[in-house]
């Protein structure tokens, strides 16, 4: 039987849309289905709306700094409804952009949940499509805490749609999302408590980064409950009260869990054709993202490798090119730059000091922390525009991890304003294999924060 499609994609998020577009540009007949809004988590309940919220919250610091430079502001009033409405308008525009990109590429879009009917067919909204190859790009969803009262806890799918700004919030988890939203809500002026089971935030990041972020968040006024877990949550006379494992209680208007995400691999017919699943029900794939069923591929959060948009985009590109173009290079997972838009912000690429020491016979560490120029006019300790919220001088941490054997810079870490933008640039050099000598030979742009990365001359002593 002639296939209707060469390539049919289930899930129009970052990885699926990229794969569909690249495949179509290479001449494949492509269909894609999506049951929710085009663009997936990143566009609708992740990176984009989150960053807009981060921008909104950063104005508090900017208003405060303005006073240091002679402006006499009173803290303007914040209106949550305006932010949410403007955010929704922008997301709707992006949904339209995604649709246009797909249609312009010649991809057929189907609205509805896709289900694998056989190794070469997908069912969507009562229609059955024959296809040579199928790509599963169904992403992930937030994990829910397994405690009594969990239905009272919001997830990252809910947090973007709150009808009003709560007066207080308790956030559970110590990873990307919890750190980012702790910064958002704290800087929007509401009491923010963060409960994390570990002793430090951001497991997997460099230890100096983790300490620096935790210290600065606490200093800024986020109330950290470290080494604690949520035991139960109840609604007592209109007050949402969480009880932690030490029986201490937290009351807050809103409780929000960001304790990781799980792959969306259920209910899409994978078991019908025998696609192998691994830990956490992630789809198992080979180096070209082919599953245990040769005609079925999978990319992005549903394979549970690295849950980042640019990774899903790159994986989608590898699949499309492998199937319809030349045998493109394999996906590389080393030197993936990433940022946490916490406040202060984190940017990082390459090895942590801990991992470098475990992997390499000799390592040199360069590190500096300082107050950037823009912050130097602020009073040393705290500053407040409205007398109710302290805004601290925002400090910066920069760190390079160097392979002592080759002089190659194998890790670059920054906390502070502009970290994501700066590290994105440095990631190019590091991807290209720049040595510390190359960093040393690079002239700085003065006065900037980024110049510190090319001014680090003396390695810190071991254990310093
Ligand atoms: P993360 O994996 O970043 O963090 C999860 C946090 O929840 C960790 O602190 C973890 O603790 C904790 N945790 C996990 N299970 C439990 C549990 N049962 N009880 C209590 N705590 C628990 O996940 P997020 O949900 O923050 O984000 C999901 C993913 O989305 C990220 O990993 C990232 O890949 C992506 N993302 C990327 C962003 C970006 O690029 N800026 C922004 C937001 C999300 P422990 O450390 O002890 O395991």
Boltz pocket constraint, residues with backbone or C-beta under 6 A from the ligand:
constraints:
  - pocket:
      binder: B
      contacts: [[A, 172], [A, 173], [A, 174], [A, 175], [A, 176], [A, 177], [A, 178], [A, 180], [A, 196], [A, 197], [A, 198], [A, 200], [A, 202], [A, 203], [A, 229], [A, 258], [A, 259], [A, 260], [A, 261], [A, 306], [A, 307], [A, 308], [A, 338], [A, 339], [A, 340], [A, 341]]
      max_distance: 6.0
